[in-house]
């Protein structure tokens, strides 16, 4: 098998236990040719991914953001795909959270909106190294209405029991149109049902590279990585991945805390 590109999830996969790129990983990536694509695919917003590209000396390469809803190439500045949650659904999600302790965040393109800089917002800012724009959500939605925009991602954070109630309610009423993904029992990430990391990667390879899906090695750890790992030539689950992810993977490497991605790059590409 000839591998011509890498596509990888970030949180729980590429980042180590300190939520950074390890020296071993950076060294392995540094030994790959400059024209060998390293494509980041995440539920994160663009700026929460660019600083990692910078650390890898890969700034400007394409990014699969919001689980595939916003696919961009910074060099040249180009939006390759743009699929968002409709304004009506955004309004319905915000309404479900009213009167609860569920904290709702709205993401659109390069922007992240928070109603207040509380515990949840501060935690997300620390994890992603991006600061939000503070604005009441009703104002954000009103602004989007005038521009006929929606959200690329809605994220809900809060106590596990309230998040569970929110999830059941949203799934029951909007589950046919939205993908509600629980990365933790205190988090829900919401995206359009029509997109995935796999479909975004296929589009990206078609538009920007002469590379086929079966010439890609992909890494992941969670439910939103399954389609991508199944679609590529070599789908690799890290050792800390969910059992459902490991069961469909072609290979299982060490955990993210043990440099699992670096180990596979060394074995498959560097000899």
LOTORZA-326287 format. One record per residue (C-alpha): residue in one letter; x, y, z. Coordinates in Angstrom, 1 decimal. Example, Ala and Ser with C-alpha at 12.3 -4.5 7.8 and 13.67 -1.06 7.14 Angstrom:
LOTORZA-326287
- rest / east / north / up
- A / 12.3 / -4.5 / 7.8
- S / 13.7 / -1.1 / 7.1
//
This chain:
LOTORZA-326287
- rest / east / north / up
- X / 0.0 / 0.0 / 0.0
- X / 1.3 / 3.4 / -1.0
- X / 0.3 / 6.1 / 1.5
- X / 0.3 / 9.6 / 0.0
- X / -1.4 / 11.6 / 2.8
- X / -2.4 / 11.6 / 6.4
- X / -5.8 / 12.8 / 7.8
- X / -6.1 / 12.9 / 11.5
- X / -8.5 / 13.8 / 14.3
- X / -7.0 / 16.1 / 17.0
- X / -8.4 / 15.7 / 20.5
- X / -7.8 / 12.3 / 22.0
- X / -5.8 / 11.3 / 18.9
- X / -3.1 / 13.7 / 17.8
- X / -2.6 / 15.6 / 21.1
- X / -0.9 / 13.9 / 24.0
- X / -2.0 / 14.0 / 27.7
- X / -1.0 / 17.6 / 28.0
- X / -3.1 / 18.5 / 25.0
- X / -0.1 / 19.4 / 22.9
- X / 1.9 / 17.9 / 20.0
- X / 4.7 / 15.8 / 21.5
- X / 8.3 / 16.2 / 20.5
- X / 8.4 / 12.7 / 19.0
- X / 5.3 / 13.5 / 16.8
- X / 6.8 / 16.8 / 15.6
- X / 10.0 / 15.1 / 14.8
- X / 8.2 / 12.3 / 12.8
- X / 6.2 / 14.9 / 10.9
- X / 9.3 / 17.0 / 10.2
- X / 10.9 / 14.0 / 8.5
- X / 8.1 / 13.8 / 5.9
- X / 8.4 / 15.7 / 2.6
- X / 7.0 / 19.2 / 2.6
- X / 4.5 / 18.3 / -0.1
- X / 3.2 / 15.3 / 1.8
- X / -0.3 / 16.5 / 3.1
- X / -1.1 / 16.4 / 6.8
- X / -4.8 / 17.1 / 7.0
- X / -6.4 / 18.0 / 10.3
- X / -10.0 / 16.9 / 10.7
- X / -11.9 / 18.0 / 13.8
- X / -15.0 / 19.5 / 15.3
- X / -12.8 / 22.5 / 16.2
- X / -13.1 / 25.9 / 14.6
- X / -10.3 / 27.1 / 12.2
- X / -8.2 / 29.1 / 14.7
- X / -8.2 / 26.2 / 17.2
- X / -6.4 / 24.2 / 14.5
- X / -4.1 / 26.7 / 12.9
- X / -1.8 / 27.0 / 15.9
- X / -1.2 / 23.2 / 15.6
- X / -0.4 / 23.6 / 11.9
- X / 2.1 / 26.3 / 12.9
- X / 3.7 / 23.9 / 15.4
- X / 4.1 / 21.3 / 12.7
- X / 5.4 / 23.9 / 10.2
- X / 2.3 / 23.2 / 8.1
- X / 0.5 / 26.5 / 8.2
- X / -1.6 / 27.1 / 5.1
- X / -2.6 / 23.5 / 4.4
- X / -6.3 / 22.6 / 4.1
- X / -8.5 / 22.2 / 7.2
- X / -11.6 / 20.1 / 7.8
- X / -13.4 / 22.1 / 10.5
- X / -16.6 / 21.4 / 12.4
- X / -16.6 / 17.7 / 11.5
- X / -16.7 / 18.5 / 7.8
- X / -19.1 / 21.4 / 7.7
- X / -16.5 / 24.0 / 6.8
- X / -13.6 / 22.9 / 4.6
- X / -11.0 / 25.6 / 3.9
- X / -7.6 / 26.1 / 2.3
- X / -5.7 / 29.1 / 3.7
- X / -3.1 / 29.2 / 0.9
- X / -4.8 / 30.3 / -1.4
- X / -7.6 / 31.6 / 0.8
- X / -10.5 / 29.4 / -0.3
- X / -13.7 / 27.8 / 1.1
- X / -14.1 / 24.4 / -0.4
- X / -17.3 / 23.4 / 1.4
- X / -19.8 / 25.3 / 3.6
- X / -22.7 / 23.4 / 5.2
- X / -24.5 / 24.9 / 8.2
- X / -27.4 / 24.3 / 10.6
- X / -30.4 / 26.3 / 9.6
- X / -31.4 / 29.3 / 11.6
- X / -34.7 / 27.7 / 12.6
- X / -32.9 / 24.8 / 14.1
- X / -30.4 / 27.0 / 15.9
- X / -33.3 / 29.0 / 17.5
- X / -34.9 / 25.7 / 18.5
- X / -31.7 / 24.4 / 20.2
- X / -31.3 / 27.7 / 22.1
- X / -34.9 / 27.5 / 23.2
- X / -34.5 / 24.0 / 24.6
- X / -31.6 / 25.3 / 26.8
- X / -33.5 / 28.2 / 28.3
- X / -34.2 / 27.8 / 32.0
- X / -31.6 / 25.1 / 32.3
- X / -27.9 / 25.1 / 33.3
- X / -27.0 / 24.0 / 29.8
- X / -24.4 / 26.5 / 28.3
- X / -24.9 / 26.9 / 24.5
- X / -22.0 / 28.1 / 22.2
- X / -22.6 / 29.1 / 18.6
- X / -19.9 / 28.7 / 15.9
- X / -20.0 / 30.2 / 12.4
- X / -17.0 / 30.2 / 10.1
- X / -14.1 / 31.9 / 11.9
- X / -16.3 / 33.1 / 14.8
- X / -17.2 / 31.6 / 18.2
- X / -20.0 / 33.3 / 20.2
- X / -20.6 / 32.9 / 23.9
- X / -23.3 / 34.5 / 26.0
- X / -20.8 / 35.0 / 29.0
- X / -17.3 / 34.0 / 29.9
- X / -18.3 / 31.5 / 32.5
- X / -16.6 / 28.2 / 33.7
- X / -17.5 / 26.4 / 30.5
- X / -16.4 / 29.1 / 28.1
- X / -13.1 / 29.5 / 30.0
- X / -12.5 / 25.8 / 29.9
- X / -13.0 / 25.6 / 26.1
- X / -10.8 / 28.7 / 25.6
- X / -8.0 / 27.0 / 27.6
- X / -8.3 / 23.8 / 25.6
- X / -8.5 / 25.3 / 22.2
- X / -6.3 / 28.5 / 22.7
- X / -9.0 / 30.7 / 21.1
- X / -11.0 / 33.4 / 22.8
- X / -14.8 / 33.8 / 22.1
- X / -16.8 / 36.8 / 21.1
- X / -19.1 / 37.6 / 24.0
- X / -22.6 / 38.5 / 22.8
- X / -26.1 / 37.4 / 23.9
- X / -27.2 / 34.5 / 21.7
- X / -30.5 / 36.1 / 20.8
- X / -28.5 / 39.0 / 19.3
- X / -26.3 / 36.6 / 17.4
- X / -29.3 / 34.8 / 15.9
- X / -30.9 / 38.1 / 14.9
- X / -27.7 / 39.2 / 13.2
- X / -27.5 / 35.8 / 11.3
- X / -31.2 / 36.2 / 10.3
- X / -30.3 / 39.4 / 8.4
- X / -27.4 / 37.7 / 6.7
- X / -29.3 / 34.5 / 6.1
- X / -26.6 / 32.5 / 8.0
- X / -26.7 / 29.5 / 10.3
- X / -24.3 / 27.8 / 12.6
- X / -21.5 / 25.4 / 11.5
- X / -21.6 / 24.0 / 15.0
- X / -23.7 / 24.3 / 18.1
- X / -22.0 / 23.1 / 21.3
- X / -23.8 / 22.5 / 24.6
- X / -21.9 / 22.1 / 27.9
- X / -23.3 / 21.5 / 31.4
- X / -24.1 / 19.1 / 34.2
- X / -24.4 / 15.5 / 32.9
- X / -28.0 / 15.1 / 33.9
- X / -29.1 / 18.3 / 32.2
- X / -27.0 / 17.5 / 29.1
- X / -28.8 / 14.1 / 29.0
- X / -32.2 / 15.8 / 29.1
- X / -31.2 / 18.3 / 26.4
- X / -29.8 / 15.4 / 24.2
- X / -33.0 / 13.4 / 24.5
- X / -35.2 / 16.4 / 23.7
- X / -33.1 / 17.6 / 20.7
- X / -32.7 / 14.0 / 19.4
- X / -36.5 / 13.4 / 19.5
- X / -37.4 / 16.6 / 17.7
- X / -34.4 / 17.3 / 15.4
- X / -32.6 / 14.0 / 15.1
- X / -33.5 / 13.5 / 11.5
- X / -31.8 / 16.7 / 10.5
- X / -29.0 / 17.0 / 13.0
- X / -26.1 / 14.8 / 14.2
- X / -25.9 / 15.1 / 18.0
- X / -22.5 / 13.8 / 19.1
- X / -21.6 / 13.4 / 22.8
- X / -17.8 / 13.6 / 23.2
- X / -18.2 / 13.5 / 27.0
- X / -21.3 / 13.2 / 29.3
- X / -21.0 / 17.0 / 29.9
- X / -20.7 / 17.9 / 26.2
- X / -22.9 / 17.7 / 23.0
- X / -21.5 / 18.8 / 19.6
- X / -24.2 / 19.4 / 17.0
- X / -23.7 / 19.4 / 13.3
- X / -25.8 / 19.0 / 10.1
- X / -26.6 / 15.3 / 9.4
- X / -25.5 / 15.6 / 5.8
- X / -21.7 / 16.1 / 6.5
- X / -18.9 / 14.0 / 7.9
- X / -15.1 / 13.9 / 8.0
- X / -15.2 / 11.2 / 5.4
- X / -17.2 / 13.2 / 2.9
- X / -15.1 / 16.3 / 3.5
- X / -11.9 / 14.4 / 3.0
- X / -13.1 / 12.9 / -0.3
- X / -14.1 / 16.4 / -1.6
- X / -10.8 / 17.9 / -0.4
- X / -8.7 / 15.2 / -2.1
- X / -10.7 / 15.6 / -5.3
- X / -10.3 / 19.4 / -5.4
- X / -6.8 / 19.9 / -4.2
- X / -4.7 / 16.7 / -4.6
- X / -4.3 / 13.9 / -7.1
- X / -4.7 / 11.4 / -4.2
- X / -7.3 / 8.7 / -3.8
- X / -9.1 / 7.8 / -0.5
- X / -7.3 / 4.4 / -0.5
- X / -4.0 / 6.2 / -0.5
- X / -4.7 / 7.9 / 2.8
- X / -3.8 / 6.8 / 6.4
- X / -6.3 / 8.3 / 8.9
- X / -6.3 / 8.4 / 12.7
- X / -9.2 / 8.7 / 15.1
- X / -10.6 / 7.7 / 18.5
- X / -14.3 / 8.5 / 18.7
- X / -17.7 / 8.0 / 17.0
- X / -17.3 / 10.9 / 14.6
- X / -14.1 / 9.3 / 13.2
- X / -15.6 / 5.9 / 12.2
- X / -16.8 / 6.8 / 8.7
- X / -13.4 / 8.4 / 7.9
- X / -11.4 / 5.3 / 9.2
- X / -13.7 / 3.0 / 7.1
- X / -13.4 / 5.1 / 4.0
- X / -9.6 / 5.4 / 3.7
- X / -6.9 / 2.8 / 2.7
- X / -5.5 / 2.5 / 6.2
- X / -7.8 / 3.5 / 9.1
- X / -5.9 / 3.5 / 12.5
- X / -7.5 / 3.7 / 15.9
- X / -5.4 / 5.0 / 18.8
- X / -5.1 / 2.7 / 21.8
- X / -7.5 / 4.9 / 23.9
- X / -10.2 / 4.8 / 21.2
- X / -13.7 / 3.6 / 21.9
- X / -14.1 / -0.2 / 21.3
- X / -16.6 / 0.6 / 18.4
- X / -13.8 / 2.5 / 16.7
- X / -11.2 / -0.2 / 17.3
- X / -13.5 / -2.8 / 15.9
- X / -13.7 / -1.2 / 12.4
- X / -10.1 / 0.0 / 12.2
- X / -7.5 / -1.7 / 10.0
- X / -4.9 / -1.2 / 12.7
- X / -4.8 / -0.2 / 16.4
- X / -1.7 / 1.8 / 17.6
- X / -0.7 / 3.0 / 21.0
- X / -2.7 / 5.6 / 22.9
- X / -2.5 / 9.3 / 22.3
- X / -0.5 / 9.6 / 25.5
- X / 2.0 / 7.0 / 24.2
- X / 2.6 / 8.7 / 20.8
- X / 0.4 / 6.3 / 18.9
- X / 0.2 / 8.5 / 15.8
- X / 4.0 / 9.1 / 15.7
- X / 4.6 / 5.3 / 16.1
- X / 2.5 / 4.6 / 13.0
- X / 4.1 / 7.3 / 11.0
- X / 7.5 / 5.9 / 11.8
- X / 6.5 / 2.4 / 11.0
- X / 4.6 / 3.0 / 7.8
- X / 6.3 / 6.0 / 6.3
- X / 9.8 / 6.4 / 7.7
- X / 11.0 / 2.9 / 8.1
//
